[in-house]
Amino acid sequence: MRKACVVFPSYWARRKEEGWLPGDAVYDHPIPLDEEGTLLRALKSLEILESRDFEVVVLAIPTSEDIADAVEEKVKEIIREARREVAAPIHVFGSSHLRKIHAWLESAGGVGLRDLVRLRGYSHVRNLCILVPHILGSETAVLIDDDEVFEDPRFMDKALEVIGGTLNDEPVYAVAGYYLQPDGQYRVKKAFEPWMRHWDQVDRMNEAFDTFIGRPPRYKVTPFVFGGNMVIHRDLFTKVPFDPLVPRGEDIDYLINARMFGFKFFLDNTLAIKHLPPPKTHPAWRRLREDVFRFLFEREKIRRQRPLPGMMPVRPEDYDPYPGAFLKDDLESKVEGASRVLAEFYREKGDADGAEESLRTVALMREVLRDERNPFDDLLKLQARWERLMDLAAHLDAREVFADIP
């Protein structure tokens, strides 16, 4: 088997005329089945890479189970076209492969672990991004999104340059790259709106990017990571999973989890990939609310830590300036201030529903604050189950899952 596996999650929705139906999974920009999307562009860009010592897997992710087989066939069609131009082996992983793993787990005594292997939800999808390379026998998983393109011929050489080795006598089991925006720069550009005075996310992100991407040295222990440009070694991904309880922002949550278990992410400020996402259609109040939930969850996970053998304590300050600025005691005041100003913005536009939803975010935040669940203890339970799953999966013959592997 090859040393590395590049994994592309690819999200697909019902045909455009059907739209979203109640019960469908919600993702940022799933592609309607009757459109082409960005996957073929991403796969074709692999051809620029000088190194070819890797396999490629595309995860065919449906927004609903009733379109899962159609999504898998759609992705297979795109892969067949890409294979005409790309030399690397490309496999699809969809609902049929998921059923094979579930059946194998049942036969191998892991029936109670099947809920960890799902094609629904960002964290479950990311867990497949590290489980599938493990099944394929890969030492390293390289996580790339299908709305990106490779522009650096040496991307894979850089991605694998230090993984599994050491930097300043520290072991390296996780490397973070970064995104280039459509204009070729790494900074996020977003028009300022008054509510952002309270919710200064873009400013803090750009401050972090300037510090860790824009300045030497090449490698630094990083407080942030991009889900579509992560390099994870087997010694880490067989031990630490993505947490399905985080509603989104699973990439930075994974960085926090990894650090708790003693693994640091090193950002490589030469490891860039072009990010060309379709426009987001969600309203500002929804994007704010989703960020509020993730930061509340991560802050509580950090607060609930307790000393345990083999684990490292982490602090919000370890993640300054971003996301650390949103993991501290003033998070509630940030949410309340931003929500009030955003509600006023919607009122001025005559959008009563938007104003109501903005203020409802504050009420929902207060409900979450009353929740007595312990995200840290939940992580410990998840991690123990994940290690068992990965131990079992090490004995699964990849040929039982992928029919195109000789």
Secondary structure by P-SEA (a helix, b strand, c coil): cccbbbbbbbbbbcccccccccccccccccccccccccaaaaaaaccccccccbbbbbbbccccccaaaaaaaaaaaaaaaaaaccccbbbbbcaaaaaaaaaaaaaacccccccccccccaaaaaaaaaaaaaaacccbbbbbcccccccccaaaaaaacccccccccccccbbbbbbbccccccbbbbcccccccccaaaaaaaaaaaacccccccccccccccccbbbbccccccccccccccccaaaaaaaaaaaaabbbbbbcccbbbbbbcccccccaaaaaaaaaaaaaaaaaaaaaccccccbbbbcccccccccccccccaaaaaaaaaaaaaaaaaaaaccaaaaaaaaaaaaaaaaaaaccccaaaaaaaaaaaaaaaaaaaccccccccccccc
